[in-house]
Amino acid sequence: MPLFTYLCAECGVETELLVGSAATRPACPSCGGKNMTRMASAFAPQSANAAGDAAPRCHSCPSAGGACPYQR
């Protein structure tokens, strides 16, 4: 099942939910409201080399000091 990020128009809570398909309209887990809007989710790939070690740091952005959100 895919993981989607939703925003509740009734209480303003943003949450990630596992849903069967993009057409599914889940209820808000906070208030039970049915007016949930699917948000664009961030994509954060993880990669490893053949030995299974984490990918090397890219050193190409301001976060290269070890706080890069793309290297976890």
C-alpha positions, -999 to +999 in steps of 0.1 A: +000+000+000+013+035-008+020+061+018+003+095+011+004+128+030-030+143+037-041+177+051-074+179+070-094+210+059-115+208+091-088+207+118-056+215+099-037+184+109-012+170+083-007+133+085+008+104+065-015+075+059-012+041+042-041+039+018-052+013-008-052+037-038-049+074-046-087+074-051-094+064-015-106+094+007-096+085+043-110+101+074-088+124+095-073+104+124-074+135+146-110+148+142-127+121+120-134+147+092-138+135+057-124+166+039-088+154+035-066+168+007-037+147-006-005+166-005+026+162-027+050+140-007+088+144-007+108+117-023+140+107-004+159+079-021+184+058-002+212+040-020+241+018-011+270+004-030+275-033-037+290-039-002+258-024+013+276+007+027+258+040+026+263+062-005+291+088-001+282+124+007+279+146-024+295+178-009+276+199-034+251+217-013+252+240+018+242+210+040+274+191+031+286+194+067+267+162+076+232+175+079+221+168+044+184+156+044+191+134+014+218+113+032+203+094+061 
